Amino acid sequence: MLDTSNLLHVSSVFNRHSIARHGLDWTRMGAARGIAGSRRPEVEGIFVCRGEEEAGFLLRINNTGGPVDIWSVDGIDEGLLLDNGNGFVYLPGRIPAARVHLVRSDVPPQLGF
């Protein structure tokens, strides 16, 4: 049996249309900076949060230059997640649009979950 759960992904509101249409795909990064301020993908995969506490931390460090959206990521086997070496986890691969759902939109910078 796979250990699947709802994970969260935090992204700039500028990525909303692309995520809704294409899912989460690091090769499409470019409309906005990453949460940590990067202009290019840090890994070939999608960073996810394992709960509201981790998502809250990302909301507090938001370096996108504006508001963000929080997406639920469904049906992912947590055994496939990799640690980037800094305690954050990512799924090496793309996540189809059918597995992501917008759960909170337009969260202003510096606001917790």
Secondary structure, DSSP 4 states (H G I P E B T S, - for coil): ---EEEEEEEEEGGGHHHHHHH-B-GGGTTSS--TTS-SS-SSSSEEEBSSHHHHHHHHHT--SSS-EEEEEEEEEEGGG-EE-SSS-EEESS-B-GGGEEEEEEEEPTT---
